[in-house]
Amino acid sequence: MTTFNLIIPDMACGACSETITQAIKAIDPSAEVNSDLSSKALQVNASVNENSITQAIVQAGYTVEKP
């Protein structure tokens, strides 16, 4: 598994975080997702590549930036 650090500027609440987590787990059920709403940071430990994670988040309706 590989760890990715991303910034999600439009992640504003716990529901946003949960939606993003569900989108990631839809493509990698074993992924570990940690979010920090105050800094808009997302840390993902996943077995799929970073591009796949980014695409899943964008398809869920969120913007992804590199830290």
Distance bins in CASP14 RR format, pairs under 12 A and 6 or more apart:
PFRMAT RR
TARGET T0000
AUTHOR 0000-0000-0000
RMODE 2
METHOD distances of the structure
MODEL  1
1 28 0 0 0 0 1 0 0 0 0 0 0
1 30 1 0 0 1 0 0 0 0 0 0 0
1 31 1 0 0 1 0 0 0 0 0 0 0
1 32 1 0 0 1 0 0 0 0 0 0 0
1 44 0 0 0 0 1 0 0 0 0 0 0
1 45 1 0 1 0 0 0 0 0 0 0 0
1 46 1 0 0 1 0 0 0 0 0 0 0
1 47 1 0 1 0 0 0 0 0 0 0 0
1 48 0 0 0 0 1 0 0 0 0 0 0
1 49 0 0 0 0 0 1 0 0 0 0 0
1 53 0 0 0 0 0 1 0 0 0 0 0
2 28 0 0 0 0 0 1 0 0 0 0 0
2 31 0 0 0 0 0 1 0 0 0 0 0
2 32 0 0 0 0 0 1 0 0 0 0 0
2 43 0 0 0 0 0 1 0 0 0 0 0
2 44 0 0 0 0 1 0 0 0 0 0 0
2 45 1 0 0 1 0 0 0 0 0 0 0
2 46 1 0 0 1 0 0 0 0 0 0 0
2 47 1 0 0 1 0 0 0 0 0 0 0
2 48 0 0 0 0 1 0 0 0 0 0 0
2 49 1 0 0 1 0 0 0 0 0 0 0
2 50 1 0 0 1 0 0 0 0 0 0 0
2 51 0 0 0 0 0 1 0 0 0 0 0
2 52 0 0 0 0 0 1 0 0 0 0 0
2 53 0 0 0 0 1 0 0 0 0 0 0
3 31 0 0 0 0 0 1 0 0 0 0 0
3 32 0 0 0 0 1 0 0 0 0 0 0
3 33 0 0 0 0 0 1 0 0 0 0 0
3 34 0 0 0 0 1 0 0 0 0 0 0
3 42 0 0 0 0 0 1 0 0 0 0 0
3 43 1 0 0 1 0 0 0 0 0 0 0
3 44 1 0 0 1 0 0 0 0 0 0 0
3 45 1 0 1 0 0 0 0 0 0 0 0
3 46 0 0 0 0 1 0 0 0 0 0 0
3 47 0 0 0 0 0 1 0 0 0 0 0
3 50 0 0 0 0 1 0 0 0 0 0 0
3 53 0 0 0 0 0 1 0 0 0 0 0
4 24 0 0 0 0 1 0 0 0 0 0 0
4 28 0 0 0 0 0 1 0 0 0 0 0
4 31 0 0 0 0 1 0 0 0 0 0 0
4 32 0 0 0 0 0 1 0 0 0 0 0
4 33 0 0 0 0 0 1 0 0 0 0 0
4 34 0 0 0 0 0 1 0 0 0 0 0
4 41 0 0 0 0 0 1 0 0 0 0 0
4 42 0 0 0 0 1 0 0 0 0 0 0
4 43 1 0 0 1 0 0 0 0 0 0 0
4 44 1 0 1 0 0 0 0 0 0 0 0
4 45 1 0 0 1 0 0 0 0 0 0 0
4 46 1 0 0 1 0 0 0 0 0 0 0
4 47 0 0 0 0 0 1 0 0 0 0 0
4 48 0 0 0 0 1 0 0 0 0 0 0
4 49 0 0 0 0 1 0 0 0 0 0 0
4 50 1 0 1 0 0 0 0 0 0 0 0
4 51 0 0 0 0 1 0 0 0 0 0 0
4 52 0 0 0 0 0 1 0 0 0 0 0
4 53 1 0 1 0 0 0 0 0 0 0 0
4 54 0 0 0 0 1 0 0 0 0 0 0
4 56 0 0 0 0 0 1 0 0 0 0 0
4 57 0 0 0 0 0 1 0 0 0 0 0
4 64 0 0 0 0 1 0 0 0 0 0 0
4 66 0 0 0 0 1 0 0 0 0 0 0
4 67 0 0 0 0 1 0 0 0 0 0 0
5 33 0 0 0 0 0 1 0 0 0 0 0
5 34 0 0 0 0 1 0 0 0 0 0 0
5 35 0 0 0 0 0 1 0 0 0 0 0
5 36 0 0 0 0 0 1 0 0 0 0 0
5 39 0 0 0 0 0 1 0 0 0 0 0
5 40 0 0 0 0 0 1 0 0 0 0 0
5 41 1 0 0 1 0 0 0 0 0 0 0
5 42 1 0 0 1 0 0 0 0 0 0 0
5 43 1 0 1 0 0 0 0 0 0 0 0
5 44 0 0 0 0 1 0 0 0 0 0 0
5 45 0 0 0 0 0 1 0 0 0 0 0
5 50 0 0 0 0 1 0 0 0 0 0 0
5 53 0 0 0 0 0 1 0 0 0 0 0
5 54 0 0 0 0 0 1 0 0 0 0 0
5 64 0 0 0 0 0 1 0 0 0 0 0
5 65 0 0 0 0 0 1 0 0 0 0 0
5 66 0 0 0 0 1 0 0 0 0 0 0
5 67 1 0 1 0 0 0 0 0 0 0 0
6 20 0 0 0 0 1 0 0 0 0 0 0
6 24 0 0 0 0 0 1 0 0 0 0 0
6 33 0 0 0 0 0 1 0 0 0 0 0
6 34 0 0 0 0 0 1 0 0 0 0 0
6 35 0 0 0 0 1 0 0 0 0 0 0
6 36 0 0 0 0 0 1 0 0 0 0 0
6 39 0 0 0 0 0 1 0 0 0 0 0
6 40 0 0 0 0 1 0 0 0 0 0 0
6 41 1 0 0 1 0 0 0 0 0 0 0
6 42 1 0 1 0 0 0 0 0 0 0 0
6 43 1 0 0 1 0 0 0 0 0 0 0
6 44 1 0 0 1 0 0 0 0 0 0 0
6 46 0 0 0 0 0 1 0 0 0 0 0
6 50 0 0 0 0 1 0 0 0 0 0 0
6 51 0 0 0 0 0 1 0 0 0 0 0
6 53 1 0 0 1 0 0 0 0 0 0 0
6 54 1 0 0 1 0 0 0 0 0 0 0
6 56 0 0 0 0 0 1 0 0 0 0 0
6 57 1 0 0 1 0 0 0 0 0 0 0
6 58 0 0 0 0 0 1 0 0 0 0 0
6 62 0 0 0 0 1 0 0 0 0 0 0
6 63 0 0 0 0 0 1 0 0 0 0 0
6 64 1 0 1 0 0 0 0 0 0 0 0
6 65 1 0 0 1 0 0 0 0 0 0 0
6 66 1 0 0 1 0 0 0 0 0 0 0
6 67 1 0 0 1 0 0 0 0 0 0 0
7 20 0 0 0 0 0 1 0 0 0 0 0
7 35 0 0 0 0 0 1 0 0 0 0 0
7 36 0 0 0 0 0 1 0 0 0 0 0
7 37 0 0 0 0 0 1 0 0 0 0 0
7 39 1 0 0 1 0 0 0 0 0 0 0
7 40 1 0 1 0 0 0 0 0 0 0 0
7 41 1 0 0 1 0 0 0 0 0 0 0
7 42 1 0 0 1 0 0 0 0 0 0 0
7 43 0 0 0 0 0 1 0 0 0 0 0
7 54 0 0 0 0 0 1 0 0 0 0 0
7 57 0 0 0 0 0 1 0 0 0 0 0
7 62 0 0 0 0 0 1 0 0 0 0 0
7 63 0 0 0 0 1 0 0 0 0 0 0
7 64 1 0 0 1 0 0 0 0 0 0 0
7 65 1 0 1 0 0 0 0 0 0 0 0
7 66 1 0 0 1 0 0 0 0 0 0 0
7 67 1 0 1 0 0 0 0 0 0 0 0
8 14 0 0 0 0 0 1 0 0 0 0 0
8 16 1 0 0 1 0 0 0 0 0 0 0
8 17 0 0 0 0 1 0 0 0 0 0 0
8 19 0 0 0 0 0 1 0 0 0 0 0
8 20 1 0 0 1 0 0 0 0 0 0 0
8 21 0 0 0 0 0 1 0 0 0 0 0
8 23 0 0 0 0 0 1 0 0 0 0 0
8 24 0 0 0 0 0 1 0 0 0 0 0
8 33 0 0 0 0 0 1 0 0 0 0 0
8 35 1 0 0 1 0 0 0 0 0 0 0
8 36 0 0 0 0 1 0 0 0 0 0 0
8 37 0 0 0 0 1 0 0 0 0 0 0
8 39 0 0 0 0 0 1 0 0 0 0 0
8 40 1 0 1 0 0 0 0 0 0 0 0
8 41 1 0 0 1 0 0 0 0 0 0 0
8 42 1 0 1 0 0 0 0 0 0 0 0
8 43 0 0 0 0 0 1 0 0 0 0 0
8 44 0 0 0 0 0 1 0 0 0 0 0
8 53 0 0 0 0 0 1 0 0 0 0 0
8 54 0 0 0 0 0 1 0 0 0 0 0
8 56 0 0 0 0 0 1 0 0 0 0 0
8 57 1 0 0 1 0 0 0 0 0 0 0
8 58 0 0 0 0 0 1 0 0 0 0 0
8 60 0 0 0 0 1 0 0 0 0 0 0
8 61 0 0 0 0 1 0 0 0 0 0 0
8 62 1 0 1 0 0 0 0 0 0 0 0
8 63 1 0 0 1 0 0 0 0 0 0 0
8 64 1 0 0 1 0 0 0 0 0 0 0
8 65 1 0 0 1 0 0 0 0 0 0 0
8 66 0 0 0 0 0 1 0 0 0 0 0
8 67 0 0 0 0 0 1 0 0 0 0 0
9 16 0 0 0 0 0 1 0 0 0 0 0
9 37 0 0 0 0 0 1 0 0 0 0 0
9 39 0 0 0 0 0 1 0 0 0 0 0
9 40 1 0 1 0 0 0 0 0 0 0 0
9 41 0 0 0 0 0 1 0 0 0 0 0
9 42 0 0 0 0 0 1 0 0 0 0 0
9 57 0 0 0 0 0 1 0 0 0 0 0
9 61 0 0 0 0 0 1 0 0 0 0 0
9 62 0 0 0 0 1 0 0 0 0 0 0
9 63 1 0 1 0 0 0 0 0 0 0 0
9 64 0 0 0 0 1 0 0 0 0 0 0
9 65 1 0 0 1 0 0 0 0 0 0 0
9 66 0 0 0 0 0 1 0 0 0 0 0
9 67 0 0 0 0 0 1 0 0 0 0 0
10 16 1 0 0 1 0 0 0 0 0 0 0
10 17 0 0 0 0 0 1 0 0 0 0 0
10 19 0 0 0 0 0 1 0 0 0 0 0
10 20 0 0 0 0 0 1 0 0 0 0 0
10 37 0 0 0 0 0 1 0 0 0 0 0
10 40 0 0 0 0 1 0 0 0 0 0 0
10 42 0 0 0 0 0 1 0 0 0 0 0
10 57 0 0 0 0 0 1 0 0 0 0 0
10 58 0 0 0 0 0 1 0 0 0 0 0
10 60 0 0 0 0 0 1 0 0 0 0 0
10 61 0 0 0 0 1 0 0 0 0 0 0
10 62 1 0 1 0 0 0 0 0 0 0 0
10 63 1 0 1 0 0 0 0 0 0 0 0
10 64 0 0 0 0 1 0 0 0 0 0 0
10 65 0 0 0 0 0 1 0 0 0 0 0
11 17 1 0 0 1 0 0 0 0 0 0 0
11 18 0 0 0 0 0 1 0 0 0 0 0
11 19 0 0 0 0 1 0 0 0 0 0 0
11 20 1 0 0 1 0 0 0 0 0 0 0
11 21 0 0 0 0 0 1 0 0 0 0 0
11 23 0 0 0 0 0 1 0 0 0 0 0
11 33 0 0 0 0 0 1 0 0 0 0 0
11 35 1 0 0 1 0 0 0 0 0 0 0
11 36 0 0 0 0 1 0 0 0 0 0 0
11 37 1 0 0 1 0 0 0 0 0 0 0
11 38 0 0 0 0 0 1 0 0 0 0 0
11 39 0 0 0 0 1 0 0 0 0 0 0
11 40 1 0 1 0 0 0 0 0 0 0 0
11 41 0 0 0 0 1 0 0 0 0 0 0
11 42 1 0 0 1 0 0 0 0 0 0 0
11 57 0 0 0 0 1 0 0 0 0 0 0
11 60 0 0 0 0 0 1 0 0 0 0 0
11 61 0 0 0 0 0 1 0 0 0 0 0
11 62 1 0 0 1 0 0 0 0 0 0 0
11 63 0 0 0 0 1 0 0 0 0 0 0
11 64 0 0 0 0 1 0 0 0 0 0 0
11 65 0 0 0 0 0 1 0 0 0 0 0
12 19 0 0 0 0 0 1 0 0 0 0 0
12 20 0 0 0 0 0 1 0 0 0 0 0
12 35 0 0 0 0 0 1 0 0 0 0 0
12 37 1 0 0 1 0 0 0 0 0 0 0
12 38 0 0 0 0 0 1 0 0 0 0 0
12 40 0 0 0 0 1 0 0 0 0 0 0
12 62 0 0 0 0 0 1 0 0 0 0 0
12 63 0 0 0 0 0 1 0 0 0 0 0
13 19 0 0 0 0 1 0 0 0 0 0 0
13 20 0 0 0 0 0 1 0 0 0 0 0
13 35 0 0 0 0 0 1 0 0 0 0 0
13 37 1 0 0 1 0 0 0 0 0 0 0
13 38 0 0 0 0 0 1 0 0 0 0 0
13 40 0 0 0 0 0 1 0 0 0 0 0
14 20 0 0 0 0 1 0 0 0 0 0 0
14 21 0 0 0 0 1 0 0 0 0 0 0
14 22 0 0 0 0 0 1 0 0 0 0 0
14 35 1 0 0 1 0 0 0 0 0 0 0
14 36 0 0 0 0 0 1 0 0 0 0 0
14 37 1 0 0 1 0 0 0 0 0 0 0
14 38 0 0 0 0 0 1 0 0 0 0 0
15 21 0 0 0 0 0 1 0 0 0 0 0
15 22 0 0 0 0 0 1 0 0 0 0 0
15 35 0 0 0 0 0 1 0 0 0 0 0
15 37 0 0 0 0 0 1 0 0 0 0 0
15 60 0 0 0 0 0 1 0 0 0 0 0
15 62 0 0 0 0 0 1 0 0 0 0 0
16 22 0 0 0 0 0 1 0 0 0 0 0
16 23 0 0 0 0 0 1 0 0 0 0 0
16 35 0 0 0 0 1 0 0 0 0 0 0
16 37 1 0 0 1 0 0 0 0 0 0 0
16 40 0 0 0 0 1 0 0 0 0 0 0
16 42 0 0 0 0 0 1 0 0 0 0 0
16 57 0 0 0 0 0 1 0 0 0 0 0
16 60 0 0 0 0 1 0 0 0 0 0 0
16 61 0 0 0 0 1 0 0 0 0 0 0
16 62 1 0 0 1 0 0 0 0 0 0 0
16 63 0 0 0 0 0 1 0 0 0 0 0
17 23 0 0 0 0 0 1 0 0 0 0 0
17 24 0 0 0 0 0 1 0 0 0 0 0
17 33 0 0 0 0 1 0 0 0 0 0 0
17 34 0 0 0 0 1 0 0 0 0 0 0
17 35 1 0 1 0 0 0 0 0 0 0 0
17 36 0 0 0 0 1 0 0 0 0 0 0
17 37 1 0 0 1 0 0 0 0 0 0 0
17 38 0 0 0 0 0 1 0 0 0 0 0
17 40 0 0 0 0 0 1 0 0 0 0 0
17 41 0 0 0 0 0 1 0 0 0 0 0
17 42 0 0 0 0 1 0 0 0 0 0 0
17 43 0 0 0 0 0 1 0 0 0 0 0
17 44 0 0 0 0 0 1 0 0 0 0 0
17 57 0 0 0 0 0 1 0 0 0 0 0
17 60 0 0 0 0 0 1 0 0 0 0 0
17 62 0 0 0 0 0 1 0 0 0 0 0
18 24 0 0 0 0 0 1 0 0 0 0 0
18 25 0 0 0 0 0 1 0 0 0 0 0
18 33 0 0 0 0 1 0 0 0 0 0 0
18 35 0 0 0 0 1 0 0 0 0 0 0
18 37 0 0 0 0 0 1 0 0 0 0 0
18 60 0 0 0 0 0 1 0 0 0 0 0
19 25 0 0 0 0 0 1 0 0 0 0 0
19 26 0 0 0 0 0 1 0 0 0 0 0
19 33 0 0 0 0 0 1 0 0 0 0 0
19 35 0 0 0 0 0 1 0 0 0 0 0
19 42 0 0 0 0 0 1 0 0 0 0 0
19 56 0 0 0 0 0 1 0 0 0 0 0
19 57 0 0 0 0 1 0 0 0 0 0 0
19 59 0 0 0 0 0 1 0 0 0 0 0
19 60 1 0 1 0 0 0 0 0 0 0 0
19 61 0 0 0 0 1 0 0 0 0 0 0
19 62 1 0 0 1 0 0 0 0 0 0 0
20 26 0 0 0 0 0 1 0 0 0 0 0
20 31 0 0 0 0 0 1 0 0 0 0 0
20 33 1 0 0 1 0 0 0 0 0 0 0
20 34 0 0 0 0 0 1 0 0 0 0 0
20 35 1 0 0 1 0 0 0 0 0 0 0
20 37 0 0 0 0 0 1 0 0 0 0 0
20 40 0 0 0 0 0 1 0 0 0 0 0
20 41 0 0 0 0 0 1 0 0 0 0 0
20 42 1 0 0 1 0 0 0 0 0 0 0
20 43 0 0 0 0 0 1 0 0 0 0 0
20 44 0 0 0 0 1 0 0 0 0 0 0
20 53 0 0 0 0 1 0 0 0 0 0 0
20 54 0 0 0 0 0 1 0 0 0 0 0
20 56 0 0 0 0 1 0 0 0 0 0 0
20 57 1 0 1 0 0 0 0 0 0 0 0
20 58 0 0 0 0 0 1 0 0 0 0 0
20 59 0 0 0 0 0 1 0 0 0 0 0
20 60 1 0 0 1 0 0 0 0 0 0 0
20 61 0 0 0 0 1 0 0 0 0 0 0
20 62 1 0 0 1 0 0 0 0 0 0 0
20 63 0 0 0 0 0 1 0 0 0 0 0
20 64 0 0 0 0 1 0 0 0 0 0 0
21 27 0 0 0 0 0 1 0 0 0 0 0
21 28 0 0 0 0 0 1 0 0 0 0 0
21 29 0 0 0 0 0 1 0 0 0 0 0
21 31 0 0 0 0 1 0 0 0 0 0 0
21 32 0 0 0 0 1 0 0 0 0 0 0
21 33 1 0 1 0 0 0 0 0 0 0 0
21 34 0 0 0 0 1 0 0 0 0 0 0
21 35 1 0 0 1 0 0 0 0 0 0 0
21 42 0 0 0 0 1 0 0 0 0 0 0
21 43 0 0 0 0 0 1 0 0 0 0 0
21 44 0 0 0 0 1 0 0 0 0 0 0
21 46 0 0 0 0 0 1 0 0 0 0 0
21 53 0 0 0 0 0 1 0 0 0 0 0
21 56 0 0 0 0 0 1 0 0 0 0 0
21 57 0 0 0 0 1 0 0 0 0 0 0
21 60 0 0 0 0 1 0 0 0 0 0 0
21 62 0 0 0 0 0 1 0 0 0 0 0
22 28 0 0 0 0 0 1 0 0 0 0 0
22 29 0 0 0 0 0 1 0 0 0 0 0
22 31 0 0 0 0 0 1 0 0 0 0 0
22 33 0 0 0 0 1 0 0 0 0 0 0
22 56 0 0 0 0 1 0 0 0 0 0 0
22 57 0 0 0 0 0 1 0 0 0 0 0
22 59 0 0 0 0 0 1 0 0 0 0 0
22 60 1 0 0 1 0 0 0 0 0 0 0
22 62 0 0 0 0 0 1 0 0 0 0 0
23 31 0 0 0 0 0 1 0 0 0 0 0
23 33 0 0 0 0 1 0 0 0 0 0 0
23 42 0 0 0 0 0 1 0 0 0 0 0
23 44 0 0 0 0 0 1 0 0 0 0 0
23 46 0 0 0 0 0 1 0 0 0 0 0
23 52 0 0 0 0 0 1 0 0 0 0 0
23 53 0 0 0 0 1 0 0 0 0 0 0
23 54 0 0 0 0 0 1 0 0 0 0 0
23 55 0 0 0 0 1 0 0 0 0 0 0
23 56 1 0 1 0 0 0 0 0 0 0 0
23 57 1 0 0 1 0 0 0 0 0 0 0
23 58 0 0 0 0 1 0 0 0 0 0 0
23 59 1 0 0 1 0 0 0 0 0 0 0
23 60 1 1 0 0 0 0 0 0 0 0 0
23 61 0 0 0 0 1 0 0 0 0 0 0
23 62 0 0 0 0 1 0 0 0 0 0 0
23 64 0 0 0 0 0 1 0 0 0 0 0
24 30 0 0 0 0 0 1 0 0 0 0 0
24 31 1 0 1 0 0 0 0 0 0 0 0
24 32 0 0 0 0 1 0 0 0 0 0 0
24 33 1 0 1 0 0 0 0 0 0 0 0
24 34 0 0 0 0 0 1 0 0 0 0 0
24 35 0 0 0 0 0 1 0 0 0 0 0
24 42 0 0 0 0 1 0 0 0 0 0 0
24 43 0 0 0 0 0 1 0 0 0 0 0
24 44 1 0 0 1 0 0 0 0 0 0 0
24 45 0 0 0 0 0 1 0 0 0 0 0
24 46 1 0 0 1 0 0 0 0 0 0 0
24 47 0 0 0 0 0 1 0 0 0 0 0
24 48 0 0 0 0 1 0 0 0 0 0 0
24 50 0 0 0 0 0 1 0 0 0 0 0
24 52 0 0 0 0 1 0 0 0 0 0 0
24 53 1 0 1 0 0 0 0 0 0 0 0
24 54 0 0 0 0 0 1 0 0 0 0 0
24 55 0 0 0 0 0 1 0 0 0 0 0
24 56 1 0 1 0 0 0 0 0 0 0 0
24 57 1 0 0 1 0 0 0 0 0 0 0
24 58 0 0 0 0 0 1 0 0 0 0 0
24 59 0 0 0 0 0 1 0 0 0 0 0
24 60 0 0 0 0 1 0 0 0 0 0 0
24 62 0 0 0 0 0 1 0 0 0 0 0
24 64 0 0 0 0 0 1 0 0 0 0 0
25 31 1 0 1 0 0 0 0 0 0 0 0
25 32 0 0 0 0 1 0 0 0 0 0 0
25 33 1 0 0 1 0 0 0 0 0 0 0
25 44 0 0 0 0 0 1 0 0 0 0 0
25 45 0 0 0 0 0 1 0 0 0 0 0
25 46 0 0 0 0 1 0 0 0 0 0 0
25 47 0 0 0 0 0 1 0 0 0 0 0
25 48 0 0 0 0 0 1 0 0 0 0 0
25 53 0 0 0 0 0 1 0 0 0 0 0
25 56 0 0 0 0 1 0 0 0 0 0 0
25 57 0 0 0 0 0 1 0 0 0 0 0
25 60 0 0 0 0 0 1 0 0 0 0 0
26 33 0 0 0 0 0 1 0 0 0 0 0
26 46 0 0 0 0 0 1 0 0 0 0 0
26 48 0 0 0 0 0 1 0 0 0 0 0
26 52 0 0 0 0 0 1 0 0 0 0 0
26 53 0 0 0 0 0 1 0 0 0 0 0
26 55 0 0 0 0 0 1 0 0 0 0 0
26 56 1 0 0 1 0 0 0 0 0 0 0
26 57 0 0 0 0 0 1 0 0 0 0 0
26 59 0 0 0 0 1 0 0 0 0 0 0
26 60 0 0 0 0 1 0 0 0 0 0 0
27 33 0 0 0 0 0 1 0 0 0 0 0
27 44 0 0 0 0 0 1 0 0 0 0 0
27 46 0 0 0 0 1 0 0 0 0 0 0
27 47 0 0 0 0 1 0 0 0 0 0 0
27 48 1 0 1 0 0 0 0 0 0 0 0
27 49 0 0 0 0 0 1 0 0 0 0 0
27 51 0 0 0 0 0 1 0 0 0 0 0
27 52 1 0 1 0 0 0 0 0 0 0 0
27 53 1 0 0 1 0 0 0 0 0 0 0
27 54 0 0 0 0 0 1 0 0 0 0 0
27 55 0 0 0 0 1 0 0 0 0 0 0
27 56 1 0 1 0 0 0 0 0 0 0 0
27 57 0 0 0 0 0 1 0 0 0 0 0
27 59 0 0 0 0 1 0 0 0 0 0 0
27 60 0 0 0 0 0 1 0 0 0 0 0
28 44 0 0 0 0 1 0 0 0 0 0 0
28 45 0 0 0 0 1 0 0 0 0 0 0
28 46 1 0 1 0 0 0 0 0 0 0 0
28 47 1 0 1 0 0 0 0 0 0 0 0
28 48 1 0 1 0 0 0 0 0 0 0 0
28 49 0 0 0 0 1 0 0 0 0 0 0
28 50 0 0 0 0 0 1 0 0 0 0 0
28 52 1 0 0 1 0 0 0 0 0 0 0
28 53 1 0 0 1 0 0 0 0 0 0 0
28 56 0 0 0 0 1 0 0 0 0 0 0
29 46 0 0 0 0 0 1 0 0 0 0 0
29 47 0 0 0 0 1 0 0 0 0 0 0
29 48 0 0 0 0 0 1 0 0 0 0 0
30 44 0 0 0 0 0 1 0 0 0 0 0
30 45 0 0 0 0 1 0 0 0 0 0 0
30 46 1 0 0 1 0 0 0 0 0 0 0
30 47 1 0 0 1 0 0 0 0 0 0 0
30 48 0 0 0 0 1 0 0 0 0 0 0
31 42 0 0 0 0 0 1 0 0 0 0 0
31 43 0 0 0 0 0 1 0 0 0 0 0
31 44 1 0 0 1 0 0 0 0 0 0 0
31 45 1 0 0 1 0 0 0 0 0 0 0
31 46 1 0 1 0 0 0 0 0 0 0 0
31 47 1 0 0 1 0 0 0 0 0 0 0
31 48 1 0 0 1 0 0 0 0 0 0 0
31 49 0 0 0 0 0 1 0 0 0 0 0
31 50 0 0 0 0 0 1 0 0 0 0 0
31 52 0 0 0 0 0 1 0 0 0 0 0
31 53 1 0 0 1 0 0 0 0 0 0 0
31 56 0 0 0 0 1 0 0 0 0 0 0
31 57 0 0 0 0 0 1 0 0 0 0 0
32 42 0 0 0 0 0 1 0 0 0 0 0
32 43 0 0 0 0 1 0 0 0 0 0 0
32 44 1 0 0 1 0 0 0 0 0 0 0
32 45 1 0 1 0 0 0 0 0 0 0 0
32 46 1 0 0 1 0 0 0 0 0 0 0
32 47 0 0 0 0 0 1 0 0 0 0 0
32 53 0 0 0 0 0 1 0 0 0 0 0
33 41 0 0 0 0 0 1 0 0 0 0 0
33 42 1 0 0 1 0 0 0 0 0 0 0
33 43 1 0 0 1 0 0 0 0 0 0 0
33 44 1 0 1 0 0 0 0 0 0 0 0
33 45 1 0 0 1 0 0 0 0 0 0 0
33 46 0 0 0 0 1 0 0 0 0 0 0
33 53 0 0 0 0 1 0 0 0 0 0 0
33 56 0 0 0 0 0 1 0 0 0 0 0
33 57 0 0 0 0 0 1 0 0 0 0 0
34 41 0 0 0 0 1 0 0 0 0 0 0
34 42 1 0 0 1 0 0 0 0 0 0 0
34 43 1 0 1 0 0 0 0 0 0 0 0
34 44 1 0 0 1 0 0 0 0 0 0 0
34 45 0 0 0 0 1 0 0 0 0 0 0
34 46 0 0 0 0 0 1 0 0 0 0 0
35 41 1 0 0 1 0 0 0 0 0 0 0
35 42 1 0 1 0 0 0 0 0 0 0 0
35 43 1 0 0 1 0 0 0 0 0 0 0
35 44 0 0 0 0 1 0 0 0 0 0 0
35 57 0 0 0 0 0 1 0 0 0 0 0
35 62 0 0 0 0 0 1 0 0 0 0 0
36 42 1 0 0 1 0 0 0 0 0 0 0
36 43 0 0 0 0 1 0 0 0 0 0 0
36 67 0 0 0 0 0 1 0 0 0 0 0
39 65 0 0 0 0 0 1 0 0 0 0 0
39 67 0 0 0 0 1 0 0 0 0 0 0
40 62 0 0 0 0 0 1 0 0 0 0 0
40 63 0 0 0 0 1 0 0 0 0 0 0
40 64 0 0 0 0 0 1 0 0 0 0 0
40 65 0 0 0 0 1 0 0 0 0 0 0
40 67 0 0 0 0 1 0 0 0 0 0 0
41 64 0 0 0 0 0 1 0 0 0 0 0
41 65 0 0 0 0 0 1 0 0 0 0 0
41 66 0 0 0 0 0 1 0 0 0 0 0
41 67 1 0 0 1 0 0 0 0 0 0 0
42 50 0 0 0 0 0 1 0 0 0 0 0
42 53 0 0 0 0 1 0 0 0 0 0 0
42 54 0 0 0 0 0 1 0 0 0 0 0
42 56 0 0 0 0 0 1 0 0 0 0 0
42 57 1 0 0 1 0 0 0 0 0 0 0
42 60 0 0 0 0 0 1 0 0 0 0 0
42 62 0 0 0 0 1 0 0 0 0 0 0
42 63 0 0 0 0 0 1 0 0 0 0 0
42 64 0 0 0 0 1 0 0 0 0 0 0
42 65 0 0 0 0 0 1 0 0 0 0 0
42 66 0 0 0 0 0 1 0 0 0 0 0
42 67 0 0 0 0 1 0 0 0 0 0 0
43 53 0 0 0 0 0 1 0 0 0 0 0
43 67 0 0 0 0 1 0 0 0 0 0 0
44 50 0 0 0 0 1 0 0 0 0 0 0
44 52 0 0 0 0 0 1 0 0 0 0 0
44 53 1 0 1 0 0 0 0 0 0 0 0
44 54 0 0 0 0 1 0 0 0 0 0 0
44 56 0 0 0 0 1 0 0 0 0 0 0
44 57 0 0 0 0 1 0 0 0 0 0 0
44 64 0 0 0 0 0 1 0 0 0 0 0
45 53 0 0 0 0 0 1 0 0 0 0 0
46 52 0 0 0 0 1 0 0 0 0 0 0
46 53 1 0 1 0 0 0 0 0 0 0 0
46 54 0 0 0 0 0 1 0 0 0 0 0
46 56 0 0 0 0 1 0 0 0 0 0 0
46 57 0 0 0 0 0 1 0 0 0 0 0
47 53 0 0 0 0 0 1 0 0 0 0 0
48 54 0 0 0 0 0 1 0 0 0 0 0
48 55 0 0 0 0 1 0 0 0 0 0 0
48 56 0 0 0 0 1 0 0 0 0 0 0
49 55 0 0 0 0 1 0 0 0 0 0 0
49 56 0 0 0 0 0 1 0 0 0 0 0
50 56 0 0 0 0 0 1 0 0 0 0 0
50 57 0 0 0 0 0 1 0 0 0 0 0
50 64 0 0 0 0 1 0 0 0 0 0 0
50 66 0 0 0 0 1 0 0 0 0 0 0
51 57 0 0 0 0 0 1 0 0 0 0 0
51 58 0 0 0 0 0 1 0 0 0 0 0
51 64 0 0 0 0 0 1 0 0 0 0 0
52 58 0 0 0 0 0 1 0 0 0 0 0
52 59 0 0 0 0 0 1 0 0 0 0 0
52 64 0 0 0 0 0 1 0 0 0 0 0
53 59 0 0 0 0 0 1 0 0 0 0 0
53 60 0 0 0 0 0 1 0 0 0 0 0
53 62 0 0 0 0 0 1 0 0 0 0 0
53 64 0 0 0 0 1 0 0 0 0 0 0
54 60 0 0 0 0 0 1 0 0 0 0 0
54 61 0 0 0 0 0 1 0 0 0 0 0
54 62 0 0 0 0 1 0 0 0 0 0 0
54 63 0 0 0 0 0 1 0 0 0 0 0
54 64 1 0 1 0 0 0 0 0 0 0 0
54 65 0 0 0 0 1 0 0 0 0 0 0
54 66 0 0 0 0 1 0 0 0 0 0 0
55 61 0 0 0 0 0 1 0 0 0 0 0
55 62 0 0 0 0 0 1 0 0 0 0 0
55 64 0 0 0 0 1 0 0 0 0 0 0
56 62 0 0 0 0 1 0 0 0 0 0 0
56 64 0 0 0 0 1 0 0 0 0 0 0
57 63 0 0 0 0 1 0 0 0 0 0 0
57 64 1 0 1 0 0 0 0 0 0 0 0
57 65 0 0 0 0 0 1 0 0 0 0 0
58 64 1 0 0 1 0 0 0 0 0 0 0
58 65 0 0 0 0 0 1 0 0 0 0 0
END
